[in-house]
């Protein structure tokens, strides 16, 4: 997916969440490396562009991105919140601690309710549901504390059993699942597949194959990801 298509998808996703009046949105996955953190950051920045006062909570401890993006501005003592710009604040945690009262469900709900008075939109980057990364407060519990949850699924990589396991946990906590984010970064467009096949016939009809590749590359329909 090129940059313009990616931004278009983020715009659509942002517009739909706003249309439903969602104030706190959890984004999670069934396993690691599904594109959760990048999606959460993109949505937060989209909200900032729309003039919303946005808070991004990064609870992903295995591969946090905020400390590297904003060095020296992010505390490891969650929930210390730092304002990055006029409309964008964030908090990140690298090590979960059982000593923090916030990792009790009722306290996390109270924390979110307090932040709702200060921010128009709260986005929570939640670790994978099937991981034990948030053993002090499981990911499915964190998701259930939010207005809605988006589940990221990486096409061609995510196992169906992992998705089913994650959904079972989310349903058990009565999490409101808003929808699914289909990450197709490893799923090439049909046009790319057909163009690749033309090279196998190059020796038989080089001129024809060259013309076919030009037509395939210009086809909007075949350029859509499958």
C-alpha positions as a Python dict, from the first residue, in 0.01 Angstrom:
ca = {
    (1, 'X'): (0, 0, 0),
    (2, 'X'): (149, 333, -104),
    (3, 'X'): (157, 641, 116),
    (4, 'X'): (-153, 806, -30),
    (5, 'X'): (-357, 485, 6),
    (6, 'X'): (-236, 444, 364),
    (7, 'X'): (-340, 798, 460),
    (8, 'X'): (-676, 745, 290),
    (9, 'X'): (-737, 433, 499),
    (10, 'X'): (-641, 619, 817),
    (11, 'X'): (-880, 901, 722),
    (12, 'X'): (-1165, 653, 672),
    (13, 'X'): (-1087, 480, 1001),
    (14, 'X'): (-1070, 810, 1188),
    (15, 'X'): (-1396, 937, 1037),
    (16, 'X'): (-1581, 619, 1132),
    (17, 'X'): (-1465, 628, 1492),
    (18, 'X'): (-1564, 992, 1522),
    (19, 'X'): (-1904, 929, 1364),
    (20, 'X'): (-1973, 670, 1634),
    (21, 'X'): (-1877, 912, 1911),
    (22, 'X'): (-1588, 700, 2036),
    (23, 'X'): (-1376, 881, 2295),
    (24, 'X'): (-1146, 597, 2404),
    (25, 'X'): (-1021, 349, 2143),
    (26, 'X'): (-807, 43, 2209),
    (27, 'X'): (-600, -106, 1928),
    (28, 'X'): (-464, -456, 1973),
    (29, 'X'): (-382, -780, 1790),
    (30, 'X'): (-362, -1152, 1850),
    (31, 'X'): (19, -1173, 1822),
    (32, 'X'): (316, -937, 1794),
    (33, 'X'): (423, -740, 1484),
    (34, 'X'): (73, -683, 1345),
    (35, 'X'): (109, -307, 1294),
    (36, 'X'): (-71, -197, 1611),
    (37, 'X'): (172, 74, 1723),
    (38, 'X'): (204, 237, 1380),
    (39, 'X'): (-175, 240, 1340),
    (40, 'X'): (-227, 387, 1686),
    (41, 'X'): (27, 661, 1621),
    (42, 'X'): (-119, 741, 1278),
    (43, 'X'): (-471, 771, 1421),
    (44, 'X'): (-346, 992, 1704),
    (45, 'X'): (-169, 1221, 1458),
    (46, 'X'): (-482, 1229, 1241),
    (47, 'X'): (-683, 1339, 1541),
    (48, 'X'): (-427, 1609, 1612),
    (49, 'X'): (-458, 1733, 1253),
    (50, 'X'): (-835, 1752, 1299),
    (51, 'X'): (-785, 1983, 1596),
    (52, 'X'): (-873, 1727, 1862),
    (53, 'X'): (-687, 1713, 2190),
    (54, 'X'): (-545, 1361, 2169),
    (55, 'X'): (-383, 1134, 2426),
    (56, 'X'): (-189, 828, 2306),
    (57, 'X'): (-120, 563, 2569),
    (58, 'X'): (146, 314, 2463),
    (59, 'X'): (124, 1, 2676),
    (60, 'X'): (323, -210, 2432),
    (61, 'X'): (636, -303, 2626),
    (62, 'X'): (797, -539, 2373),
    (63, 'X'): (855, -283, 2097),
    (64, 'X'): (755, 68, 2209),
    (65, 'X'): (804, 341, 1948),
    (66, 'X'): (728, 661, 2140),
    (67, 'X'): (1053, 675, 2344),
    (68, 'X'): (1258, 666, 2023),
    (69, 'X'): (1033, 913, 1841),
    (70, 'X'): (1039, 1162, 2127),
    (71, 'X'): (1367, 1101, 2312),
    (72, 'X'): (1391, 1272, 2646),
    (73, 'X'): (1021, 1359, 2646),
    (74, 'X'): (874, 1023, 2744),
    (75, 'X'): (885, 889, 3099),
    (76, 'X'): (908, 520, 3179),
    (77, 'X'): (693, 582, 3486),
    (78, 'X'): (347, 526, 3343),
    (79, 'X'): (107, 705, 3364),
    (80, 'X'): (325, 1018, 3353),
    (81, 'X'): (183, 1213, 3058),
    (82, 'X'): (389, 1442, 2839),
    (83, 'X'): (257, 1702, 2598),
    (84, 'X'): (428, 1673, 2259),
    (85, 'X'): (241, 1957, 2089),
    (86, 'X'): (-61, 2178, 2146),
    (87, 'X'): (-301, 1896, 2061),
    (88, 'X'): (-98, 1580, 2117),
    (89, 'X'): (7, 1420, 2445),
    (90, 'X'): (133, 1070, 2512),
    (91, 'X'): (251, 828, 2776),
    (92, 'X'): (453, 511, 2737),
    (93, 'X'): (557, 230, 2967),
    (94, 'X'): (856, 4, 2914),
    (95, 'X'): (819, -208, 3226),
    (96, 'X'): (486, -295, 3384),
    (97, 'X'): (501, -298, 3760),
    (98, 'X'): (266, -484, 3990),
    (99, 'X'): (314, -210, 4249),
    (100, 'X'): (122, 45, 4046),
    (101, 'X'): (-241, 79, 4151),
    (102, 'X'): (-338, 165, 3795),
    (103, 'X'): (-312, -202, 3696),
    (104, 'X'): (-634, -275, 3880),
    (105, 'X'): (-935, -272, 3647),
    (106, 'X'): (-1142, -26, 3847),
    (107, 'X'): (-845, 210, 3876),
    (108, 'X'): (-768, 194, 3505),
    (109, 'X'): (-1131, 276, 3427),
    (110, 'X'): (-1114, 568, 3669),
    (111, 'X'): (-791, 682, 3503),
    (112, 'X'): (-954, 681, 3160),
    (113, 'X'): (-1257, 867, 3291),
    (114, 'X'): (-1032, 1136, 3433),
    (115, 'X'): (-847, 1171, 3103),
    (116, 'X'): (-1176, 1199, 2913),
    (117, 'X'): (-1231, 1528, 3090),
    (118, 'X'): (-901, 1655, 2949),
    (119, 'X'): (-886, 1497, 2603),
    (120, 'X'): (-1122, 1462, 2310),
    (121, 'X'): (-978, 1128, 2201),
    (122, 'X'): (-778, 864, 2389),
    (123, 'X'): (-602, 595, 2187),
    (124, 'X'): (-457, 297, 2372),
    (125, 'X'): (-183, 87, 2208),
    (126, 'X'): (-252, -250, 2373),
    (127, 'X'): (-16, -553, 2367),
    (128, 'X'): (-134, -870, 2189),
    (129, 'X'): (-426, -1040, 2359),
    (130, 'X'): (-257, -1381, 2354),
    (131, 'X'): (65, -1257, 2516),
    (132, 'X'): (141, -1243, 2889),
    (133, 'X'): (293, -898, 2851),
    (134, 'X'): (22, -738, 3063),
    (135, 'X'): (-16, -1008, 3326),
    (136, 'X'): (-91, -744, 3591),
    (137, 'X'): (-386, -626, 3382),
    (138, 'X'): (-455, -852, 3081),
    (139, 'X'): (-494, -693, 2739),
    (140, 'X'): (-854, -806, 2704),
    (141, 'X'): (-936, -627, 3031),
    (142, 'X'): (-767, -308, 2909),
    (143, 'X'): (-970, -327, 2588),
    (144, 'X'): (-1294, -377, 2780),
    (145, 'X'): (-1227, -53, 2969),
    (146, 'X'): (-1237, 146, 2643),
    (147, 'X'): (-1538, 252, 2438),
    (148, 'X'): (-1432, 29, 2148),
    (149, 'X'): (-1151, -191, 2022),
    (150, 'X'): (-990, -248, 1683),
    (151, 'X'): (-814, -579, 1618),
    (152, 'X'): (-519, -575, 1377),
    (153, 'X'): (-474, -882, 1157),
    (154, 'X'): (-168, -932, 938),
    (155, 'X'): (-269, -1105, 616),
    (156, 'X'): (-63, -1410, 513),
    (157, 'X'): (106, -1423, 855),
    (158, 'X'): (-153, -1434, 1133),
    (159, 'X'): (-278, -1782, 1221),
    (160, 'X'): (-654, -1830, 1232),
    (161, 'X'): (-622, -2009, 1567),
    (162, 'X'): (-451, -1703, 1719),
    (163, 'X'): (-729, -1473, 1599),
    (164, 'X'): (-997, -1706, 1736),
    (165, 'X'): (-818, -1725, 2070),
    (166, 'X'): (-795, -1345, 2089),
    (167, 'X'): (-1162, -1302, 1998),
    (168, 'X'): (-1266, -1555, 2260),
    (169, 'X'): (-1087, -1357, 2531),
    (170, 'X'): (-1225, -1025, 2407),
    (171, 'X'): (-1581, -1158, 2394),
    (172, 'X'): (-1541, -1305, 2742),
    (173, 'X'): (-1469, -957, 2882),
    (174, 'X'): (-1760, -811, 2682),
    (175, 'X'): (-1524, -590, 2483),
    (176, 'X'): (-1693, -381, 2216),
    (177, 'X'): (-1509, -486, 1899),
    (178, 'X'): (-1553, -204, 1651),
    (179, 'X'): (-1389, -391, 1365),
    (180, 'X'): (-1073, -535, 1218),
    (181, 'X'): (-773, -370, 1056),
    (182, 'X'): (-645, -581, 767),
    (183, 'X'): (-270, -524, 744),
    (184, 'X'): (-181, -639, 391),
    (185, 'X'): (183, -530, 378),
    (186, 'X'): (285, -885, 281),
    (187, 'X'): (-4, -935, 38),
    (188, 'X'): (99, -800, -305),
    (189, 'X'): (-150, -654, -555),
    (190, 'X'): (-278, -892, -823),
    (191, 'X'): (-110, -677, -1089),
    (192, 'X'): (231, -744, -933),
    (193, 'X'): (166, -1118, -942),
    (194, 'X'): (59, -1109, -1308),
    (195, 'X'): (353, -891, -1409),
    (196, 'X'): (588, -1137, -1244),
    (197, 'X'): (429, -1421, -1442),
    (198, 'X'): (487, -1237, -1772),
    (199, 'X'): (862, -1268, -1725),
    (200, 'X'): (828, -1646, -1739),
    (201, 'X'): (697, -1607, -2098),
    (202, 'X'): (943, -1335, -2194),
    (203, 'X'): (1150, -1561, -2419),
    (204, 'X'): (845, -1665, -2625),
    (205, 'X'): (692, -1323, -2692),
    (206, 'X'): (905, -1040, -2553),
    (207, 'X'): (715, -762, -2731),
    (208, 'X'): (376, -889, -2624),
    (209, 'X'): (489, -941, -2265),
    (210, 'X'): (630, -587, -2249),
    (211, 'X'): (300, -440, -2371),
    (212, 'X'): (107, -657, -2127),
    (213, 'X'): (321, -537, -1836),
    (214, 'X'): (254, -175, -1929),
    (215, 'X'): (-120, -235, -1936),
    (216, 'X'): (-116, -428, -1609),
    (217, 'X'): (78, -153, -1433),
    (218, 'X'): (-186, 103, -1539),
    (219, 'X'): (-482, -108, -1426),
    (220, 'X'): (-639, 45, -1115),
    (221, 'X'): (-853, -261, -1042),
    (222, 'X'): (-565, -506, -1059),
    (223, 'X'): (-351, -276, -846),
    (224, 'X'): (-582, -323, -550),
    (225, 'X'): (-441, -546, -281),
    (226, 'X'): (-605, -886, -246),
}
